[in-house]
């Protein structure tokens, strides 16, 4: 059931992220739902689940867009494993932690993608201002959607009886 | 415990290395396969999103219904008058063509596609459309809406195709100003903070006098876009820094932020 939840969650996040329009005012930022999903599993599951969720989320993001394969996988794996490593030093159940983790992870993933796309020549015409505004937009959106997704998944797990043990 | 940990990290490293170094055909195949598999799900979500959006617009526009009705009636009247004029012009055109023994140009061969989703990462200005598995689709074909040019195909899979929009900096179109011998290259400039699509036409002959509202069409010189497709209108004109050419900001005719059905211009003997 936990496996099913993971797959359904990440697939739904990918579908929604693709459909929700970008925020033009701030670097065409998209709501980082896949990232939020990875953060959730990094805080609430063991290492294998974290890797599975990060690889799946990364492959979905890379497959559904023009991003070169592997970029999002690396990014999500780094974030997921780092958050999982330090999960006992934060208040993993608190909404403020979720907001701050989402904020930091969004900034990291945006800067990482910008560096990767610029260094490989995949994207032209990216200015520093654009990257900065995109990072800001992504972090603002993550402040909203990460705690929301956490609440939703916690409620879902509660209703399915999966929330007995937190790793 | 330590050995298990070593294996674990080795596997992760291998996954990353493999993912980063997939050969291009494998990567393309993987992307196309996953897009095709997810297409029905995306279509379902997309249709519900459109319904949700339409419902929201209907609720917002509830109070304006009488004014909207009157506006539509006026528009209908205007369109009927225009249609009569067009019919007259068409008859006259046909007569002239026959007289001059011009061969009438056949219609472009189009393939419709429903918009499924936008770029998931937000780094590109792309759309994904769903098609019925036409073997005639290939990258670099022009994509239009009923209002004008939208972009070009980049990736084509069995059921879906990705469209690079005019607003993307990677999309360049050879264009010309209608009625004037002014040619240039149109390049996307992304979106403004208010969501307005920006495109810039560069390398225009500085001696040609351009005006706001001049119609921009594809020239066909680049070899990708067929000639004559409406692209947009001139919004403002400025001289280049070096003073050798003019540049113009172009407002695309198609509403790139609100697209539901697009048409791919298929290669035909007469279309290129």
Interface residues (C-beta under 8 A of the other chain):
Chain A: X11 X14 X15 X16 X17 X18 X19 X21 X22 X24 X25 X26 X27 X28 X29 X30 X47 X51 X55 X58 X59 X60 X61 X62 X63 X64 X65 X66 X67 X68 X69 X70 X71 X72 X73 X74 X77 X81 X113 X117 X123 X124 X125 X130 X134
Chain B: X8 X12 X15 X16 X18 X19 X20 X21 X22 X27 X30 X31 X34 X35 X38 X41 X42 X45 X46 X49 X116 X117 X118 X119 X120 X121 X122 X123 X124 X125 X126 X128 X154 X155 X162 X169 X170 X190 X191 X192 X193 X194 X195 X257
